[in-house]
Amino acid sequence: MGLLVMKFGGTSVGNAQCLRRAAELVRRTPAGKHPVVVVSAMGGVTDRIAEALQLAKSGAGSDASAVCEALRQRHDQALADLFDDGARAPVKAAVDKVIDTLADVCSGVSKVRALPPQISDMALSLGEEASAIILAAHLRDLGTPAEFVDSAQCVITDAKFGEATPDYEATQRAARALLLPMYDKGVVPVITGYRGATASHQLTTLGRGGSDFSATLLGAALGAEEIWIWTDVDGVLSGDPRICTDAFLLEEVTFGEAVELSHYGAKVIHQRAIQPARDAGIPVWIKNSFRPEATGTRIAVGPSSDARPVKAVTAVNRAALISVSARQDVHPAEIFGRLLMRIAAEHVDLLFSVQSSPHGVLLAVRESDEKHVVDVIRRLFRNEFRHGMLEPVDVRRNIAVIAVLGEAMKGRPGILAHLFTSVAEHEVSVIAVAQGASEVSICFAVPSAASQTIVQAVHDDLCLGLDRGIQPAASAPSMCQGAMS
């Protein structure tokens, strides 16, 4: 049988009813496939753990304890709904041990008023441990052989706590040694998402989207045939349905399109999680655990069968533009090269960057990153600012960055003109525009107050308008207006 990795997000394991539904989806795995299950923490649990840790760090130990007890009660309620008295006791003991660990960590943090990153990572992934224990036990209760697996035993990472990077070769060796014998015995492994460990067995976390990353990483390591990401939406839509009233399901997107969608705010699959599946050539499906009969969206390895030039429009509504300009007698290449290298070293996710003039560069960043990026620039170039080689940093806030996406835009003359005609019809000024060398996306900045109007207009004109006014694909000059990050 081929391996099928199923990952359940927080909303898909959020309570007893959701856990029961997840178990049934595992039990209904298509014939000829053996499931490998990866789970997130119950929805909101990781945020509550982070809250407890911060309360403890501030010295509010009793408040942190109250959060721990609330988490215990939430898991107890799920256990009471899922198991009868006889079956519940051993599962409750295992989950209580997890919550006790969190309470002990909070107590220690409260005493020393410090939260080392190693301790934070160990505590933050306890929610995944609790939900995996419960789901594995529930599957056994239903008659399906299943076993809880701590992903720290098979996801090997570096020691960058908070956003660890996996060692792919070590992970493949460990995952195959641990999980393939279970496959041989017909046992379903139920694995904690988000968590890994260093070679010296220190617990780490994989950062944002870590459970998705766990699923694709393990899928690639095991040679899975497919990876199914179970969530609370039918799949990938052409636009935010709260804005685009006619948004429609995309039955298939490419990995390149999925990366761009994720980068520009669409809740598809985290971009870090895409790489292992793309490298291994494994299709990824986005499916709705609340409506499993829905088609879902397939993230394709090869070219998409949907030749629509523009598939989707999305937006980052809280963004800022940061401008840095050099004096005209200063060659900007070295300065801007140092800037972009430092931004990358700081792990800041630029929305785009463009050369705004012969001597200027413009960075589009998320609002939450603005202060940090400005501080980095001022520290990095303190001597250049002191000697007048650089102009003062200029920041423009209340910006939205809108992205128009589609692999089939490549070599399609007329898209850029059609796009900005739509924007101009609403009397909105485009502040900056960029297109990457891959031509998968065009992104541009507008005042945030105009974001919803422009997203709706662009979706209507380009996603629903199909090829209206757009020439067939042909060899054509690139529409590149700048260098995307």
C-alpha positions in Angstrom: 0.0 0.0 0.0 1.1 3.6 -0.7 1.5 6.0 2.2 -0.9 8.9 2.6 0.0 11.7 5.0 -3.0 13.3 6.6 -2.4 16.5 8.6 -5.2 17.9 10.8 -5.1 21.6 11.7 -6.2 23.1 14.9 -9.8 23.7 13.9 -10.0 20.1 12.7 -9.1 18.8 16.2 -10.7 21.7 18.2 -13.0 19.6 20.3 -14.4 16.1 20.8 -16.7 16.4 17.8 -13.9 17.5 15.6 -11.6 14.8 16.9 -14.3 12.2 16.3 -14.7 13.5 12.7 -10.9 13.4 12.2 -10.8 9.8 13.4 -13.5 8.8 10.9 -11.6 10.5 8.1 -8.5 8.4 9.0 -10.6 5.2 9.1 -12.1 6.0 5.7 -8.6 6.3 4.1 -9.0 5.2 0.4 -8.3 1.6 -0.3 -4.7 0.8 -1.1 -3.4 3.6 1.1 -2.0 3.5 4.6 -2.4 6.7 6.6 0.3 8.6 8.5 -1.4 11.2 10.7 0.1 14.6 11.8 -1.9 16.8 14.2 -1.8 20.3 15.4 -2.8 21.4 18.9 -6.5 22.0 19.5 -7.4 25.4 18.0 -6.2 28.3 20.2 -4.2 26.1 22.6 -0.8 27.2 21.4 -1.8 30.8 21.9 -2.9 30.0 25.4 0.4 28.3 26.2 2.3 31.3 24.9 0.0 33.5 27.1 0.8 31.4 30.2 4.6 31.6 29.5 4.5 35.3 29.2 2.4 35.7 32.4 4.9 33.5 34.1 7.9 35.5 32.8 6.3 38.7 34.1 6.0 37.1 37.6 2.2 36.5 37.4 2.6 32.9 38.4 -1.0 32.5 39.7 -2.4 33.8 36.4 -0.2 31.4 34.5 -1.5 28.5 36.6 -5.0 29.6 35.9 -4.4 29.3 32.2 -2.8 25.9 32.7 -5.9 24.7 34.6 -8.2 26.1 31.9 -6.3 24.1 29.3 -6.6 21.0 31.5 -10.4 21.5 31.7 -10.7 21.9 28.0 -8.8 18.6 27.3 -10.8 16.9 30.1 -14.0 17.9 28.4 -12.9 16.4 25.1 -11.9 13.2 26.9 -15.2 13.0 28.7 -17.1 13.3 25.4 -14.9 10.7 23.6 -14.3 7.9 26.1 -16.3 5.9 28.6 -15.0 5.7 32.2 -12.8 2.6 31.7 -11.1 3.8 28.6 -10.7 7.4 29.7 -8.5 6.9 32.7 -5.1 6.0 31.0 -5.6 8.7 28.3 -6.4 11.3 31.0 -3.3 10.3 32.9 -1.2 10.8 29.8 -2.8 14.2 29.0 -2.5 15.3 32.7 1.2 14.6 32.5 1.5 17.0 29.6 -0.4 19.7 31.4 1.6 19.1 34.5 4.8 19.6 32.5 3.4 23.0 31.3 2.5 24.0 34.8 6.0 23.0 36.1 7.6 25.1 33.3 5.5 28.1 34.1 6.3 27.8 37.8 10.0 27.7 37.1 9.8 30.6 34.6 7.9 32.7 37.2 10.6 32.1 39.8 13.5 33.2 37.6 11.5 35.8 35.5 13.2 34.5 32.4 12.1 32.4 29.4 15.1 30.9 27.5 14.2 29.9 23.9 14.9 26.3 24.6 12.3 26.2 27.4 9.8 28.2 25.3 10.1 25.7 22.4 9.7 22.7 24.7 6.5 24.2 26.2 4.9 25.6 23.1 4.6 22.2 21.4 2.8 20.5 24.4 -0.5 21.2 22.8 0.4 19.0 19.8 1.4 16.3 22.2 -1.9 16.3 24.0 -4.0 16.3 20.8 -1.9 13.5 19.3 -2.3 11.4 22.5 -6.1 11.8 22.4 -6.6 11.1 18.7 -4.4 8.0 18.8 -6.3 6.7 21.8 -9.7 7.4 20.1 -8.6 5.5 17.0 -7.7 2.5 19.1 -11.0 2.8 20.9 -12.7 2.5 17.5 -10.7 -0.6 16.6 -8.0 1.0 14.5 -4.4 0.1 15.5 -2.8 3.5 16.2 0.2 4.7 18.2 1.2 8.1 19.5 4.5 9.3 18.1 6.5 12.2 19.4 7.9 13.9 16.3 11.0 14.8 18.3 12.1 11.3 17.6 12.0 11.6 13.8 12.2 15.3 12.9 15.9 16.3 13.4 16.6 20.1 13.2 19.3 22.7 13.9 19.3 24.6 17.2 17.5 27.8 15.9 14.8 27.7 18.6 11.5 29.2 17.5 12.0 28.5 13.8 14.3 25.5 13.4 15.4 24.2 10.1 15.2 20.5 9.5 18.2 18.3 8.7 16.6 16.5 5.7 18.9 13.6 5.5 18.9 12.9 9.3 15.1 13.3 9.4 14.7 10.8 6.5 16.8 8.2 8.3 15.1 8.7 11.6 11.5 8.8 10.2 12.0 5.7 8.1 13.5 3.8 11.0 10.7 4.7 13.4 7.6 4.8 11.1 8.1 2.2 8.4 8.0 -0.7 11.0 4.6 0.6 12.0 3.5 0.6 8.4 4.6 -3.0 8.1 2.5 -3.9 11.2 -0.6 -2.0 9.9 -0.3 0.6 12.7 -1.4 4.2 12.1 1.2 6.6 13.6 -0.4 9.8 15.1 2.5 12.3 15.1 2.9 15.6 16.9 3.2 18.5 14.4 5.3 21.6 14.9 7.9 19.9 17.1 11.4 18.6 16.3 14.6 18.1 18.2 18.3 18.7 17.7 20.8 15.9 17.3 21.5 16.4 21.1 17.7 15.9 21.8 16.8 19.4 22.7 13.2 20.1 21.7 12.6 22.7 18.9 9.7 24.1 17.0 9.4 24.7 13.3 7.8 28.2 13.5 4.7 29.5 11.7 3.0 26.7 9.8 5.1 24.2 11.6 2.5 21.4 11.5 2.1 21.7 7.8 5.9 21.7 7.5 6.0 18.5 9.7 3.5 16.8 7.3 5.3 17.6 4.1 8.7 16.9 5.6 7.6 13.5 6.8 5.8 12.8 3.6 8.9 13.5 1.6 11.0 11.4 4.0 8.7 8.4 3.7 8.1 8.7 0.0 4.3 9.3 0.5 2.1 9.2 -2.6 0.0 12.2 -1.4 -0.3 14.7 1.4 -3.7 15.8 2.6 -4.0 19.0 4.6 -7.3 18.9 6.5 -8.5 22.4 7.5 -11.8 24.4 7.8 -12.1 25.7 4.2 -13.0 23.9 1.0 -9.7 24.6 -0.6 -7.9 27.5 -2.3 -10.2 30.3 -3.5 -9.7 32.9 -6.2 -10.1 35.6 -3.6 -11.1 36.4 0.0 -14.8 35.6 0.0 -15.4 38.3 2.5 -14.3 40.8 -0.1 -14.8 39.0 -3.5 -18.5 37.9 -3.4 -17.9 35.7 -6.5 -14.7 34.0 -5.3 -14.6 30.5 -6.6 -12.7 27.3 -5.7 -9.5 26.6 -7.6 -9.4 22.9 -8.2 -5.7 23.0 -8.9 -2.8 25.3 -8.4 0.9 24.8 -9.0 3.5 24.8 -6.2 4.8 28.1 -7.5 1.3 29.6 -7.3 0.9 28.2 -3.8 4.2 29.8 -2.7 3.0 33.2 -3.9 -0.4 32.9 -2.4 1.1 32.0 0.9 3.6 34.9 0.7 0.9 37.4 0.1 -1.5 36.4 2.8 -3.7 33.7 1.5 -4.2 30.9 4.2 -3.3 28.0 1.9 -0.3 26.2 3.2 2.8 27.9 4.8 5.5 28.6 2.2 8.1 26.7 4.2 5.9 23.6 4.0 5.8 23.6 0.3 9.4 23.0 -0.4 9.7 19.3 0.8 6.7 18.2 -1.2 7.7 20.1 -4.3 11.3 18.7 -4.2 9.9 15.2 -3.7 7.2 15.6 -6.4 4.4 14.8 -4.0 0.9 16.3 -4.7 -0.6 18.2 -1.7 -4.4 18.5 -1.3 -6.1 21.2 0.8 -9.4 19.7 2.1 -12.2 20.7 4.4 -12.6 18.3 7.4 -16.1 19.8 8.0 -17.1 19.1 4.4 -15.0 16.1 3.3 -17.3 15.6 0.3 -16.0 18.9 -1.2 -13.5 18.5 -4.0 -10.6 20.4 -2.4 -7.6 22.0 -4.1 -4.7 19.9 -5.5 -1.3 21.6 -5.4 0.2 20.2 -8.5 3.7 19.1 -9.2 3.6 19.9 -13.0 1.8 22.5 -15.0 -1.8 23.2 -14.0 -4.6 22.0 -16.2 -6.2 25.4 -15.5 -4.8 27.7 -18.2 -6.6 30.8 -16.8 -4.0 33.6 -17.0 -4.9 35.1 -13.6 -6.1 32.6 -11.0 -6.3 34.6 -7.8 -5.9 38.0 -6.2 -4.9 38.5 -2.6 -3.7 41.3 -0.3 -1.6 42.1 2.7 -3.7 44.9 4.1 -1.3 46.1 6.9 1.9 47.0 5.2 4.4 49.8 5.1 6.9 51.2 2.5 10.4 52.0 3.6 12.6 54.1 1.4 16.4 54.4 1.6 18.2 56.8 -0.8 21.9 57.4 -1.3 23.6 60.6 -2.2 24.0 61.0 -5.9 27.8 60.7 -5.8 27.6 57.4 -3.9 27.3 54.2 -5.9 24.3 52.4 -4.4 25.1 48.8 -5.4 27.3 48.0 -2.3 25.0 49.8 0.1 21.8 48.1 -1.2 23.5 44.7 -1.4 24.5 45.0 2.2 21.0 46.0 3.1 19.2 43.1 1.5 21.7 40.6 2.9 21.1 41.9 6.4 17.4 41.9 6.0 17.6 38.2 4.9 19.9 37.5 7.9 17.2 39.0 10.2 14.6 36.6 8.7 12.4 39.4 7.7 9.9 38.4 5.0 9.9 41.2 2.5 6.8 41.6 0.5 8.8 43.0 -2.4 11.8 45.3 -3.0 12.4 47.7 -6.0 15.0 50.1 -7.0 12.9 53.3 -6.7 15.5 55.5 -8.5 19.1 55.2 -9.6 20.1 55.9 -6.0 17.1 54.6 -4.0 15.6 51.3 -2.9 12.0 50.7 -1.7 11.1 47.9 0.7 7.5 46.7 1.2 7.2 45.1 4.6 4.4 43.9 6.9 3.4 46.5 9.4 4.5 44.3 12.2 8.1 44.2 10.8 8.3 48.0 10.1 10.0 49.1 13.3 12.4 46.3 13.3 13.5 46.9 9.7 14.0 50.6 10.3 16.1 49.9 13.4 18.2 47.4 11.4 18.8 50.0 8.6 19.8 52.7 11.1 22.2 50.4 12.9 23.7 48.9 9.8 24.4 52.3 8.1 25.0 54.5 11.2 28.3 55.7 9.7 26.8 56.4 6.3 23.9 58.4 7.9 26.4 60.3 10.1 28.4 61.4 7.1 25.4 62.2 4.9 26.0 59.4 2.4 22.4 58.3 2.9 19.2 60.3 3.3 17.1 59.8 6.4 14.9 56.7 6.2 11.4 57.5 4.9 8.4 55.4 6.0 5.0 55.4 4.5 2.3 53.6 6.5 -1.3 52.6 5.9 -0.4 50.7 2.8 -1.9 47.5 1.2 0.1 45.2 -1.0 -2.1 43.5 -3.6 -0.9 40.5 -5.5 -2.3 39.1 -8.8 -1.2 35.5 -9.3 -1.2 32.9 -12.1 1.5 30.7 -13.7 -0.2 31.2 -17.1 0.5 34.9 -17.0 4.0 34.1 -18.3 4.4 35.6 -21.8 0.8 37.0 -21.8 1.0 40.5 -23.2 -1.8 42.8 -22.0 -2.2 41.7 -18.4 -0.3 44.6 -16.8 -2.2 47.1 -18.9 -5.5 45.5 -18.2 -4.7 45.3 -14.5 -3.9 49.0 -14.1 -6.8 50.1 -16.2 -9.0 48.4 -13.6 -7.2 50.3 -10.8 -7.3 53.6 -12.6 -11.1 53.3 -13.2 -11.5 53.6 -9.4 -9.2 56.7 -9.3 -6.7 54.9 -7.0 -3.0 55.8 -7.3 -0.5 52.9 -7.5 2.4 53.7 -5.2 4.8 51.0 -6.3 4.7 47.9 -8.5 6.9 44.8 -8.9 7.0 41.6 -10.8 9.3 38.7 -10.1 11.4 37.0 -12.7 9.2 34.0 -12.6 6.3 36.1 -13.7 3.9 34.1 -11.5 2.8 37.2 -9.7 2.4 41.0 -10.1 2.2 42.9 -6.9 1.5 46.6 -6.2 1.0 49.0 -3.3 -2.0 51.2 -2.8 -3.4 53.1 0.1 -4.9 50.6 2.5 -8.3 52.5 2.5 -8.6 51.4 -1.2 -7.6 47.8 -0.7 -11.0 46.1 -0.7 -12.3 48.1 -3.6 -9.3 47.3 -5.7 -9.2 43.6 -4.7 -12.9 43.2 -5.7 -12.3 45.1 -9.0 -9.2 43.2 -10.0 -10.9 39.9 -9.1 -13.9 40.8 -11.3 -11.9 42.0 -14.2 -9.1 39.4 -14.3 -10.2 36.3 -12.4 -13.8 36.3 -13.6 -13.1 38.1 -16.9 -10.8 35.3 -18.1 -9.0 36.3 -21.2 -10.9 39.5 -21.9 -8.5 41.9 -23.4 -5.5 39.6 -22.8 -3.5 38.3 -25.7 -2.6 34.6 -26.0 0.6 33.4 -24.6 3.6 34.2 -26.8 7.2 35.1 -26.6 7.1 38.6 -25.2 9.3 40.9 -23.2 9.0 40.6 -19.4 6.7 43.1 -17.7 9.2 43.3 -14.8 9.0 46.7 -13.1 11.5 45.9 -10.3 13.2 43.1 -8.4 10.9 41.1 -6.2 12.4 39.8 -2.9 
